[in-house]
Amino acid sequence: MRIGIVGFGVGGRRFHLPYIQAATEWELVGVVARAETTRASLAEAAPGVPAFASLDALIDAGVDAVVITTPPATRRELVLQALERGVHVVADKPFAPDAATARQLISAATAAQRTLTVFHNRRWDTDLVTLRSVLESGALGSVWRADFALEQDDRAVLDQGPDEGLLRDLGAHVVDQLTLLFGPVARVDAHLDWVGEGEARVDVGFFLGLHHISGVFSSVSSTKGARREDRRMIVIGHEGNYESHMADVQVDQLLAGLSPAANADVWGVEAEERWGVLTTGAGAIRVPSLRGDYTEFYRDLHRALAAGSSPSVTLDEALHTVAVLDAARESARTGERVRV
Protein backbone atom coordinates (compact mmCIF):
# COMPACT_ATOMS: atom_id res chain seq x y z
CA MET A 1 0.00 0.00 0.00
CA ARG A 2 1.05 3.59 -0.63
CA ILE A 3 1.38 6.15 2.17
CA GLY A 4 2.37 9.80 2.53
CA ILE A 5 3.43 12.02 5.42
CA VAL A 6 2.02 15.51 5.96
CA GLY A 7 4.54 17.54 7.94
CA PHE A 8 8.24 16.93 8.56
CA GLY A 9 9.09 18.45 11.91
CA VAL A 10 10.43 16.41 14.82
CA GLY A 11 7.42 14.10 14.70
CA GLY A 12 7.57 13.36 10.98
CA ARG A 13 11.33 12.99 10.90
CA ARG A 14 11.88 11.03 14.13
CA PHE A 15 8.66 9.17 14.92
CA HIS A 16 7.13 8.38 11.52
CA LEU A 17 9.69 8.26 8.71
CA PRO A 18 12.06 5.60 10.17
CA TYR A 19 9.20 3.24 11.00
CA ILE A 20 7.40 3.63 7.68
CA GLN A 21 10.73 2.91 5.98
CA ALA A 22 11.12 -0.21 8.15
CA ALA A 23 7.58 -1.44 7.43
CA THR A 24 8.16 -2.99 4.01
CA GLU A 25 4.40 -3.46 3.56
CA TRP A 26 4.25 0.28 2.79
CA GLU A 27 5.62 2.38 -0.07
CA LEU A 28 6.38 5.96 0.96
CA VAL A 29 5.05 8.15 -1.86
CA GLY A 30 6.18 11.50 -0.51
CA VAL A 31 6.07 14.14 2.22
CA VAL A 32 4.24 17.47 2.35
CA ALA A 33 7.00 19.94 3.20
CA ARG A 34 6.94 23.55 2.06
CA ALA A 35 9.90 25.36 3.67
CA GLU A 36 13.25 25.00 1.90
CA THR A 37 14.95 24.03 5.16
CA THR A 38 12.36 21.30 5.73
CA ARG A 39 12.80 20.00 2.18
CA ALA A 40 16.55 19.92 2.69
CA SER A 41 16.03 17.93 5.89
CA LEU A 42 13.83 15.46 3.99
CA ALA A 43 16.40 15.08 1.21
CA GLU A 44 19.04 14.23 3.80
CA ALA A 45 16.87 11.81 5.77
CA ALA A 46 15.16 10.12 2.81
CA PRO A 47 17.03 10.65 -0.48
CA GLY A 48 14.75 10.34 -3.47
CA VAL A 49 11.48 10.75 -1.55
CA PRO A 50 9.67 13.68 -3.20
CA ALA A 51 8.40 16.74 -1.34
CA PHE A 52 4.90 18.03 -2.10
CA ALA A 53 3.52 21.53 -1.61
CA SER A 54 0.09 20.47 -0.31
CA LEU A 55 -2.02 17.60 0.95
CA ASP A 56 -4.05 17.68 -2.26
CA ALA A 57 -0.91 17.33 -4.38
CA LEU A 58 0.22 14.35 -2.30
CA ILE A 59 -3.17 12.64 -2.63
CA ASP A 60 -3.20 13.35 -6.37
CA ALA A 61 0.07 11.40 -6.61
CA GLY A 62 -1.84 8.31 -5.45
CA VAL A 63 -1.89 7.21 -1.83
CA ASP A 64 -3.97 4.79 0.20
CA ALA A 65 -3.27 6.57 3.50
CA VAL A 66 -1.74 9.74 4.88
CA VAL A 67 -0.12 10.56 8.22
CA ILE A 68 -1.06 13.98 9.63
CA THR A 69 1.84 15.09 11.81
CA THR A 70 1.57 18.87 11.57
CA PRO A 71 1.19 21.13 14.65
CA PRO A 72 -1.96 20.34 16.70
CA ALA A 73 -3.86 23.47 15.69
CA THR A 74 -3.82 22.39 12.02
CA ARG A 75 -4.75 18.70 12.39
CA ARG A 76 -8.53 18.91 12.43
CA GLU A 77 -8.85 20.56 9.02
CA LEU A 78 -6.23 18.32 7.42
CA VAL A 79 -7.84 15.14 8.78
CA LEU A 80 -11.23 16.25 7.43
CA GLN A 81 -9.70 17.17 4.07
CA ALA A 82 -7.98 13.80 3.73
CA LEU A 83 -11.13 11.88 4.63
CA GLU A 84 -13.14 13.91 2.13
CA ARG A 85 -10.58 12.96 -0.53
CA GLY A 86 -11.19 9.29 0.27
CA VAL A 87 -7.94 8.18 1.90
CA HIS A 88 -7.28 6.49 5.23
CA VAL A 89 -5.76 8.70 7.93
CA VAL A 90 -3.27 8.36 10.77
CA ALA A 91 -3.58 11.41 13.03
CA ASP A 92 -0.76 12.27 15.38
CA LYS A 93 -1.72 12.71 18.99
CA PRO A 94 -3.49 14.63 20.34
CA PHE A 95 -5.78 14.00 17.39
CA ALA A 96 -8.34 16.45 18.80
CA PRO A 97 -8.24 19.24 21.41
CA ASP A 98 -11.41 17.96 23.09
CA ALA A 99 -13.93 15.13 22.95
CA ALA A 100 -16.46 17.13 20.92
CA THR A 101 -13.93 17.64 18.12
CA ALA A 102 -12.86 14.01 18.37
CA ARG A 103 -16.47 12.91 17.81
CA GLN A 104 -16.69 15.18 14.77
CA LEU A 105 -13.62 13.54 13.22
CA ILE A 106 -14.93 10.07 14.01
CA SER A 107 -18.25 10.91 12.36
CA ALA A 108 -16.41 12.16 9.28
CA ALA A 109 -14.44 8.91 9.05
CA THR A 110 -17.64 6.88 9.39
CA ALA A 111 -19.36 8.92 6.66
CA ALA A 112 -16.35 8.57 4.35
CA GLN A 113 -16.09 4.83 5.07
CA ARG A 114 -12.37 5.23 5.66
CA THR A 115 -10.15 4.20 8.54
CA LEU A 116 -9.05 6.88 10.99
CA THR A 117 -6.62 5.94 13.73
CA VAL A 118 -4.35 7.79 16.16
CA PHE A 119 -0.59 7.41 16.46
CA HIS A 120 -0.40 6.03 19.98
CA ASN A 121 2.99 4.55 19.18
CA ARG A 122 4.03 4.35 22.83
CA ARG A 123 2.01 1.16 23.14
CA TRP A 124 5.18 -0.30 21.60
CA ASP A 125 7.65 1.29 24.06
CA THR A 126 10.22 -1.21 25.28
CA ASP A 127 9.29 -0.73 28.93
CA LEU A 128 5.56 -1.01 28.24
CA VAL A 129 5.70 -4.23 26.21
CA THR A 130 7.91 -5.72 28.95
CA LEU A 131 5.46 -4.62 31.67
CA ARG A 132 2.56 -6.13 29.70
CA SER A 133 4.37 -9.46 29.67
CA VAL A 134 4.80 -9.30 33.46
CA LEU A 135 1.09 -8.56 33.94
CA GLU A 136 0.08 -11.35 31.56
CA SER A 137 2.27 -13.81 33.49
CA GLY A 138 0.11 -13.30 36.60
CA ALA A 139 3.19 -12.87 38.80
CA LEU A 140 1.76 -9.76 40.49
CA GLY A 141 -1.64 -11.26 41.22
CA SER A 142 -4.51 -8.78 41.32
CA VAL A 143 -3.19 -5.28 40.64
CA TRP A 144 -4.00 -2.53 43.14
CA ARG A 145 -2.02 0.50 41.99
CA ALA A 146 0.31 1.81 39.29
CA ASP A 147 2.66 4.81 39.38
CA PHE A 148 3.99 6.16 36.08
CA ALA A 149 6.28 9.17 35.59
CA LEU A 150 7.85 10.83 32.58
CA GLU A 151 9.86 13.85 33.68
CA GLN A 152 11.95 15.67 31.07
CA ASP A 153 14.31 18.63 31.33
CA ASP A 154 13.10 19.92 27.99
CA ARG A 155 10.83 22.97 28.41
CA ALA A 156 11.81 24.44 25.05
CA VAL A 157 10.26 21.50 23.15
CA LEU A 158 6.60 22.07 23.97
CA ASP A 159 3.63 22.97 21.80
CA GLN A 160 2.33 26.41 22.78
CA GLY A 161 -1.27 27.59 22.64
CA PRO A 162 -4.68 27.24 24.29
CA ASP A 163 -5.34 23.81 22.73
CA GLU A 164 -1.89 22.40 23.37
CA GLY A 165 0.47 21.92 26.33
CA LEU A 166 2.06 18.92 28.03
CA LEU A 167 -1.18 17.23 29.15
CA ARG A 168 -2.38 16.90 25.55
CA ASP A 169 1.13 15.93 24.41
CA LEU A 170 2.75 13.39 26.75
CA GLY A 171 -0.46 13.07 28.74
CA ALA A 172 -2.22 11.56 25.73
CA HIS A 173 0.45 8.87 25.47
CA VAL A 174 0.53 7.90 29.13
CA VAL A 175 -3.27 7.91 29.56
CA ASP A 176 -3.50 5.63 26.53
CA GLN A 177 -0.88 3.30 28.04
CA LEU A 178 -2.67 3.09 31.39
CA THR A 179 -6.09 2.47 29.86
CA LEU A 180 -4.55 -0.20 27.63
CA LEU A 181 -3.19 -1.93 30.76
CA PHE A 182 -6.01 -1.43 33.25
CA GLY A 183 -9.11 -0.53 31.25
CA PRO A 184 -11.28 2.60 30.95
CA VAL A 185 -11.13 5.41 33.50
CA ALA A 186 -14.22 6.33 35.53
CA ARG A 187 -12.99 9.37 37.52
CA VAL A 188 -10.03 11.76 37.44
CA ASP A 189 -8.23 13.91 40.01
CA ALA A 190 -5.76 16.32 38.41
CA HIS A 191 -3.29 19.15 38.96
CA LEU A 192 -1.58 21.18 36.22
CA ASP A 193 1.55 23.37 36.40
CA TRP A 194 1.23 26.54 34.34
CA VAL A 195 3.56 29.16 32.85
CA GLY A 196 2.71 32.32 30.90
CA GLU A 197 -0.39 34.47 30.75
CA GLY A 198 -3.42 34.81 28.47
CA GLU A 199 -3.09 33.13 25.07
CA ALA A 200 0.54 32.26 25.91
CA ARG A 201 -0.49 30.33 29.05
CA VAL A 202 0.45 26.67 28.76
CA ASP A 203 0.69 23.69 31.08
CA VAL A 204 4.26 22.40 31.49
CA GLY A 205 3.52 19.71 34.08
CA PHE A 206 0.68 17.55 35.36
CA PHE A 207 -0.29 15.00 37.98
CA LEU A 208 -3.26 12.73 37.33
CA GLY A 209 -5.02 10.28 39.62
CA LEU A 210 -6.99 7.84 37.48
CA HIS A 211 -9.70 5.64 39.00
CA HIS A 212 -10.19 2.76 36.55
CA ILE A 213 -13.51 0.94 36.25
CA SER A 214 -11.55 -2.26 36.94
CA GLY A 215 -10.76 -1.02 40.45
CA VAL A 216 -7.10 -0.23 39.76
CA PHE A 217 -5.88 3.23 40.78
CA SER A 218 -3.09 4.70 38.66
CA SER A 219 -1.16 7.90 39.08
CA VAL A 220 0.86 9.58 36.36
CA SER A 221 3.07 12.64 36.51
CA SER A 222 5.11 14.50 33.96
CA THR A 223 6.92 17.80 33.61
CA LYS A 224 9.12 19.63 31.18
CA GLY A 225 9.72 22.53 33.53
CA ALA A 226 11.43 21.22 36.68
CA ARG A 227 14.98 20.60 35.45
CA ARG A 228 14.85 16.87 36.20
CA GLU A 229 14.86 13.60 34.29
CA ASP A 230 12.93 10.56 35.53
CA ARG A 231 11.20 7.69 33.77
CA ARG A 232 9.52 5.04 35.87
CA MET A 233 6.78 2.44 35.87
CA ILE A 234 5.82 0.89 39.20
CA VAL A 235 2.94 -1.56 39.47
CA ILE A 236 1.82 -3.01 42.82
CA GLY A 237 -0.24 -6.16 43.07
CA HIS A 238 -1.45 -8.60 45.69
CA GLU A 239 1.57 -10.87 45.11
CA GLY A 240 4.35 -8.32 44.58
CA ASN A 241 5.54 -5.36 42.52
CA TYR A 242 7.36 -4.58 39.29
CA GLU A 243 9.56 -1.50 38.86
CA SER A 244 11.14 -0.25 35.64
CA HIS A 245 13.33 2.77 34.90
CA MET A 246 14.14 1.92 31.29
CA ALA A 247 15.21 4.71 28.95
CA ASP A 248 13.41 5.86 25.81
CA VAL A 249 15.69 3.44 23.99
CA GLN A 250 14.25 3.80 20.47
CA VAL A 251 14.81 7.56 20.48
CA ASP A 252 18.28 7.07 21.95
CA GLN A 253 19.11 4.65 19.14
CA LEU A 254 17.84 7.05 16.46
CA LEU A 255 19.97 9.85 17.90
CA ALA A 256 22.95 7.48 17.85
CA GLY A 257 22.47 6.94 14.10
CA LEU A 258 20.72 3.55 14.21
CA SER A 259 17.44 2.75 12.45
CA PRO A 260 14.78 0.03 12.83
CA ALA A 261 15.36 -1.04 9.23
CA ALA A 262 19.16 -1.26 9.27
CA ASN A 263 19.59 -2.44 12.87
CA ALA A 264 16.64 -4.75 13.40
CA ASP A 265 18.70 -7.23 15.45
CA VAL A 266 19.32 -4.75 18.29
CA TRP A 267 16.45 -2.32 17.75
CA GLY A 268 14.33 -1.42 20.79
CA VAL A 269 16.17 -3.67 23.29
CA GLU A 270 17.24 -2.11 26.58
CA ALA A 271 20.68 -2.70 28.13
CA GLU A 272 20.68 -5.40 30.81
CA GLU A 273 21.66 -3.01 33.59
CA ARG A 274 18.39 -1.14 33.02
CA TRP A 275 16.06 -4.14 33.01
CA GLY A 276 13.05 -3.92 35.31
CA VAL A 277 12.84 -5.73 38.65
CA LEU A 278 10.04 -8.09 39.71
CA THR A 279 9.75 -8.61 43.47
CA THR A 280 7.53 -11.32 44.94
CA GLY A 281 7.61 -13.60 47.98
CA ALA A 282 10.26 -15.64 46.16
CA GLY A 283 12.62 -12.64 46.03
CA ALA A 284 13.69 -10.06 43.43
CA ILE A 285 14.65 -10.91 39.85
CA ARG A 286 15.54 -8.84 36.80
CA VAL A 287 13.09 -9.22 33.92
CA PRO A 288 14.75 -9.37 30.48
CA SER A 289 13.70 -6.47 28.28
CA LEU A 290 11.39 -7.32 25.42
CA ARG A 291 11.84 -5.58 22.10
CA GLY A 292 9.90 -2.38 21.54
CA ASP A 293 9.38 -1.24 17.96
CA TYR A 294 7.06 1.50 16.70
CA THR A 295 7.22 -0.15 13.28
CA GLU A 296 4.53 -2.50 14.59
CA PHE A 297 2.03 0.38 14.51
CA TYR A 298 2.36 0.57 10.72
CA ARG A 299 2.44 -3.20 10.25
CA ASP A 300 -0.73 -3.46 12.35
CA LEU A 301 -2.39 -0.71 10.29
CA HIS A 302 -1.54 -2.51 7.05
CA ARG A 303 -2.96 -5.79 8.35
CA ALA A 304 -6.17 -4.06 9.42
CA LEU A 305 -6.68 -2.28 6.09
CA ALA A 306 -5.96 -5.46 4.14
CA ALA A 307 -8.47 -7.39 6.24
CA GLY A 308 -11.07 -4.65 6.39
CA SER A 309 -10.85 -4.64 10.20
CA SER A 310 -10.04 -2.08 12.88
CA PRO A 311 -6.40 -1.34 13.76
CA SER A 312 -5.19 -1.95 17.31
CA VAL A 313 -5.66 1.71 18.24
CA THR A 314 -9.43 1.96 17.93
CA LEU A 315 -11.42 5.17 17.71
CA ASP A 316 -13.33 4.27 20.88
CA GLU A 317 -10.00 4.08 22.74
CA ALA A 318 -8.71 7.29 21.18
CA LEU A 319 -11.94 9.11 22.08
CA HIS A 320 -11.76 7.81 25.64
CA THR A 321 -8.21 9.16 26.00
CA VAL A 322 -9.35 12.62 24.87
CA ALA A 323 -12.32 12.46 27.27
CA VAL A 324 -9.98 11.62 30.16
CA LEU A 325 -7.84 14.65 29.26
CA ASP A 326 -10.99 16.82 29.19
CA ALA A 327 -11.91 15.56 32.66
CA ALA A 328 -8.37 16.23 33.88
CA ARG A 329 -8.49 19.86 32.76
CA GLU A 330 -11.87 20.30 34.45
CA SER A 331 -10.58 18.71 37.65
CA ALA A 332 -7.53 20.96 37.66
CA ARG A 333 -9.75 24.00 37.10
CA THR A 334 -12.30 23.21 39.84
CA GLY A 335 -10.22 21.24 42.32
CA GLU A 336 -12.88 18.52 42.24
CA ARG A 337 -12.87 14.89 41.16
CA VAL A 338 -14.49 14.65 37.70
CA ARG A 339 -16.30 11.73 36.07
CA VAL A 340 -15.23 10.82 32.55
N, C-alpha and C positions, 0 to 999 in steps of 0.2 A: 504494500500500500504506500501511497505517496503522502508526505506530510510537509508542512511548512511552519516556520517560527515567525511570530510577529513580535518584534522587539529584540534587541541584542545588548541589553545592559548586563549587569552582574548575573541576573537570573537566566537570561537566554544563553549567555556564554558559559556559565559555570554549572548550572543545574539542569539545563535541557540539552544543549548541543552534544556534550560528550556521551550522554545516555541514548540519544537518538542514533548517534553514529555507531554505538555498540549494539543496538537492537537491529540486527540485520534483516528483520521482517519489514523494516521501513526504508523507504528511499527519501532522503531529504531533498526537496525540490528547491528550496530557497528560503531566504530570511528577509523580512521587511525591515530595512535599515535605511534611514534617510541621511543622517549626518555623515560627512566624509570621514570623520574620525571613527565612527561606528562601522562604516564600510571597510575601513582599513583594518579594524580589529577583526572583522569577519574574515577578510581575506587571509589574515595571519592564522586564525584559528581553524578555518575550514577552506583551504585553497580550492578554487573551482566551484564553490557553492555560490550561486548568483544572489545578489541583493536586489530587492524590489522596492519601489517607491511607495506602495500602498497595499493594503489588504486585498483590494479588488484585483490588482495586478498579479498578486501571488495566486489567488484563486483562479484567475483566468489562465494561469500557466498549467493548471490541472493538479488539484490536490484532493485527497480523500478527507484529510483532517488538518486543522491548524492549531497551534499552541499560542495562546494569548498571554504574553509575559511582559506587557507594557506596564507603566505605573498604574497603581490601583484606580485612580480617578478616571482612567480611560477605558477600563476593561469592560464595563457594562455595554457601552455602545459597540465596541468591537465584537464582543460575543454575539450580540443581537444581529449585527451585520453579517457575521460568518454563518450563523444559523439561517438567516434569510437567503443567503447564497447557496444553501444546501450542503454544507460540509459539517463534519463532526468537529467538536471543539474540546480542547483541553484548556481550562482557565486556570491561571496561576492563583494561588491563594493570596489574600482573601478574595474569593471569586465574587463577593458582593459585600457592600458596607453594612448591610442589615438584612434581616430575614425577609422583609417585604420585597426588597430588590432581588434577593435570591429566588423567591417564589416566581417573580416575573421572568427571570431567566429560565427557570425550570419549565414554566408554561410555554415559553417560546421554543424550547427544545422539543417539548411534546408536540406542539403544533407543527413543527418542521419535520418531525419524525427522524430526528438526528440525535446522536449520542452527545451529551454534554457531561463532562466529568471534571474534577478538580484535582490539581497537582498536589496531593497530599503524599509527596514522595518520602516523607520521614517515617512512613510505615515500614520502609525498608532501610532504616538506620541500623547499623551493626548492633548497637546496644539494645534496640527494641526487638529485633528478631531473636536475639539471644534471650532476652527476658521472656518473650512469648514461649520459647521452648521450655524455660524453667516452669512457667505457669502450667503449660500443657502436661508436664511430667507429673504434676500433682504433689511435688515435694514440699510446697508451702502449705498444703491443706487449704482450707477456706481462707480467702484473703479478707483482711480487715481494712487495711489502709495502704496508701501509696503516697510517696513524696517524690515529686519530680522537680528539678531545677535546671535552668539554662541561663546562667549569668554570663554576660559578655562585656568586656571593656571595649565598647565599639559604638559610642554614642553618635559618631559622625555618620554611620551607615544606618539610617533610619528614615523611613518614609514620613514626610511632613504633611500635615493637613488635617482638617476636621474629620475625614473619613479614613484616616490612616493611623499610625502609631504602632507601638510594640504589641499591644494586645491583639490587634488584627493580624499582625505579622507572625511573630513566633507563637503568640497565643493560639492562633488557628492550628498550627502544627501540633502543639502539645495537647490541646483539647481533643483533637482528632485521635492522637495516640491513646489517650486515656479512655476515650469512649470505645475505641477498638478493643482495648484490653478488658474493660469492666462494664461496658454497656452504656446506654443512654443516661444522661444527667437529669435529675428531677429538680434540684435546687442549687443555687449558687450564692456563695458569700465572696465578695471581692473588694480589693483595694487597688487603686492605681496611683502611680507616681507621675506627677506632671511637671513640665517645664514650659516656659513661654506664656504669652498672653493672647487673648482674642483668637483670630484665625491661625496664629502661629502656635497656639497651645497644643501640645502633643504629649501622650503618655509614653514615658521611657522606662517604665517598670510596672509590674503587676504581681499581685498575689491572689490566687483563686482557691477557694474551698469548694470542691465539687461533691455533691451528695448523689451518688449513682442509684438508679432504681434497684440495682442488684443488692444494695446494702453496703457496698464498698464506699469508703470516703477517701478521696484523693485530693492532695494539695499540690499546687504547681506555682512556682515563682520564676520570674525572669526579670532581668534588668540590662539595659545598655548604658546606664548612667552612674554606676557606683564604683567604677574603677576596680572591678574584680572579675575573675574568671572561675566558674564552677559549673560542672556538668554532672548531675547525679540522678540515679533512679534507685529508690529504696521501696521495696514492697514487703509488707509484714502480713504474715498469715498465721493460722492456728498452729502450724507445725514448725515455723521458722521464718527467716527473712532472707532476702536477696538484695545485694547492694552492688551497684555498678557506677564507675566513674570513667567510663570509656570516652575517648576523644571523638570529635567529629571526623572520623578517619577518612571518609571518602573525600571531603574537602581538603584535608591535609595532603592526601595523595595527589589530588589535582594540582595543588599549589606546588608540589614537589616535582611536577612534570609527568606524572603517571596518568593513564587513562583506563577506563573500564574495558575498552576494546583491545588495547595493546598489552595490558597487564592483568588479564583476567585471572591468572593463577594466584595473584596476591591481592586482588582488588577487594576492598571492603572488609579485610580481616585485621582485627586489632592485635597489637603486640601482647605477648603473654603476660607481661608484667602489669597490664591494665585490664586483664580479665576480671569479670565480676566474681563476687564471693557469695556462695550459698551456705547459710548456717542453719543447721537443724540440731535435733538432739544427738545425732551421730557425730557432730563436730562441724568444722568449717572446711569447705573445699572450693577451689577455683573452678569456675565453669568456662570451658573453652569457648572462645568467641566464635559465633556463627558468622557467615559472610553476609554483609549488607550490600545491596546493589540497587541503586535507583533505576537501572536499566529495566528491572522487572516491572516497573510501572508501565513502560511502553510495550513490553512483551505482553503484559496482561491486557492492555488496551487493544492490541492487535488481535489477540485471541477472542476477546469479547465482540469486536466488530465482525470478525470472520464468522462467528457463531450466531450473531444476531442476539447476543445476550448483554447483560449489564457488566461493566468493568467492576473491579474490586471496590473502587471508591464510588459508592452509589450516591445519587442525588439526595436521597433521604438522609444519608449520613452527613453529606456536605451541608445540607440545610440545618440539620441539628447542630452542627458545630457553630454555624453563624448565629443560631438562636441562643446558644450558650454564651457566646460573646456579647450578644445584645443584653442578656440577663446580667452578665458581669458588669457591663457599663452602668446599668440601672442600679445594681447593688452598690457599686462604688459611689454613685451620685447620691443615693438616699441613705446609705448606711444600713440598709435592711437586707435580709435574705430574700432572694427573688426566685420564683418558680420559672422553669423554662417553658 
